């Protein structure tokens, strides 16, 4: 049994490493899409996997258009939602909220964003176990784990993939949290020739 578990863990690790590598090597074809519809599809996929648990996901915007690399953005969303489900509170249904809006770089506290550039701001928050704020940057590092692998399974690559994808969009991602108070991921991606009302 231990051999089978080890083999499965190794296979998952290899798949995650390949995904991490592909985010840099595969063609980056941007498309103008309804980002909320893209995210809703990712949520439905995760909901089917969580059929034995009640999961609530709330989108506070509809028809939000952005210029992204679709397959990478699907991967980004999958990884963040999988993380939210993995680190949910036992006995409490996972509650995930996704907000999309537009901000100017100068209206944020992020020094790497251009002051006058408009950015798509996507905030994904949950009601899970959270983490100590001191790990807000470390969680995006490859193989970084905040909990023992015996407690929560995983390879420690998922959020590193997310960060790489955001960087491929010339954007920035931050994570804020407190222990037992959930986590929030804020993603900022430059607005590029997108007609929000078209």
Secondary structure by P-SEA (a helix, b strand, c coil): caaaaaaaaaaaaaaaaaaaaacccccccccccaaaaaaaaaaaaaaaaaccbbbbbbbcccccccccaaaaaaaaaaaaaaaaaaaccccccbbbbbbbbccccccccccccccccccbbbbbbbcccccccccccccccccccccccccccccccaaaaaaaaaaaacbbbbbbbccccbbbbbbbbbbccccccc
